[in-house]
C-alpha cells in the first residue's frame, strides 16, 4: 500500500500530468507537484482558507516565496483539469489489496450510488445552477458510487444541482456489468432504467415511488393494484410482509414485489409531513396516498432462490452506508464549506479535497478488509477518517520521507484502528455486522 502511494506521488509523475493538462507550460516557480502538496495538506475548512495562508503554506513546504496574487493566478481552467486528472488516475490505479468481505456471494459487486449537494456563492450559478426560489441560485451535486464488498469506486463526478439523479442513472447504464447488484434511491429509478439494468443482465433492489402504479396480471388482463385493500388485508391477517408478482407498467416484465407494514409511529410522521406539504399547495391527501404511506414497497428482479423474502429489506438497508460516507465528507472533510471565490479556485479546492478523501478511503478500506478477514471485526470509517485527519501533518511528513516513512505511518494507523476504531456491535437494528452474515 505504501509503495503504491509513493509511486503515485512521484514528482515526475505529478509534473507530467501538470504539463499534460496545461497547468505547467514552462518552468515556473510552482510545479504541479508543489501545488498539489500545498492544496492537499491545506486547511480542511475552505471557507477559512485565504490566498495569503496558501502562500504561507507554500513557502513553508517548498522554501520558495510567492505572493497571494501569484497563487491566485494559478487557479485557471488548466488547474481544474490537472486536479481532475489526478483523481481519475488515482481511482484508476488504486484498488483494495485485501480480499473484500464475503457476503452476498451471488453478486460479484454490490453497488451503492447516491449524490450529495451543497450550496455555492451565487456567482457560480452559470455553471452550477441551483434550485431557485428561496434557496441559493448556485449549488453543486456530487455523484458517488462504490462497491460495498471491496470499496472499489465506480463514479466520483461533479454536476450542476439541476442535473437530476434520474438523468445520471440513464447516462451511466452502459457502465453496468452483468450480475452486479444495484441498490439505488428513488431518484435514480424509472421504467427506462429498470429495463436497462435487466437488459444488461444485472440486478436491482429499489423502492416503488409513491405515485407509481402497479398491476396484477389476471387472465391476460392487467388489473391495477389497490394498496388500500392490500393494507387492510395485511392488517386483518396480522401479516408484517407479503410478496406478490407484479407489473410496474403494462410494458414491463413482472417483478417481485415485497410489501411491508410500516410501524404506526413512522406512518403518523409520514402523513403529518405530507399533509403539511399538501396544505401549502391547497390540496388534500387522497385515500390511496395514505394507504401507500402505511406500506414499504420494494421491487426487485432477483429470484427467491437467491434472496428470500426476509432478506430483501435487509440488503436494501446497505444503501444507507453511503449516507455515512457523505457524513464523513461534510463533517470531517468540510467539502460543503465554501466562501465567495472564483470558480476555478473552488473547483481546484474541491478536487484536491476529494483526492485527499479518496486517498484516505483506500487506506481505510485496506485496514477494514484486513481487520475483518483476520479478526472478523468491522472498522468504524468515521473514527478512522477522523484519526487520519488529526494526523494529517504526520502523514505529510511520512510521505516526504518516502516508502520507509510511509510504511511506518501506515503500520501505526493499522495498530490504532485495531485498538480504537473497531465498530461497536449493536444489539438491535440492521447493523452492518448483521448484514455481512447474509449469504
Buried (B, 14 or more C-beta within 10 A) or exposed (E): BBEBBBEBBEEEBBBBBBBEBEBBEEEBEBBBBBBBBBBBBBBBBBEEBEBEBBBBBBEEBBEEEBEBEBBBEBBBEBBBBBBBBBBEBBBEEBBBEBEBBEBBEBBBBBBBBBBBBBBBBBEBBEEBBBEEEEEBBBBBBBBBBBBBBBBBBBBBBBBBBEBBBBBBBEEBBEEBEEEBBBBBBBBBBBEEBBBBBBEBEBBBBBBBBEEBEBBBEEEEEBEEBEBBEBBEEBEEEEEEBBBBEBBBEEEBEBBBBBBBBBEEEEBEEBBEEBBEEBEEEEEEBEEEBBBBBBBBBBBBBBEEEBBEBEBBBBBBBBBBBBEEBBBBBBEBBBBBBBEEBBBBBBBBBBBBBBBBBBBBBBBBBBBBBBBBBEEEBBBBBBBBBBBBBEBBEBBBBBBEBEBEBBBBBBEEBBEBBBEEBBBEEEEEEBBBBBBBEBB
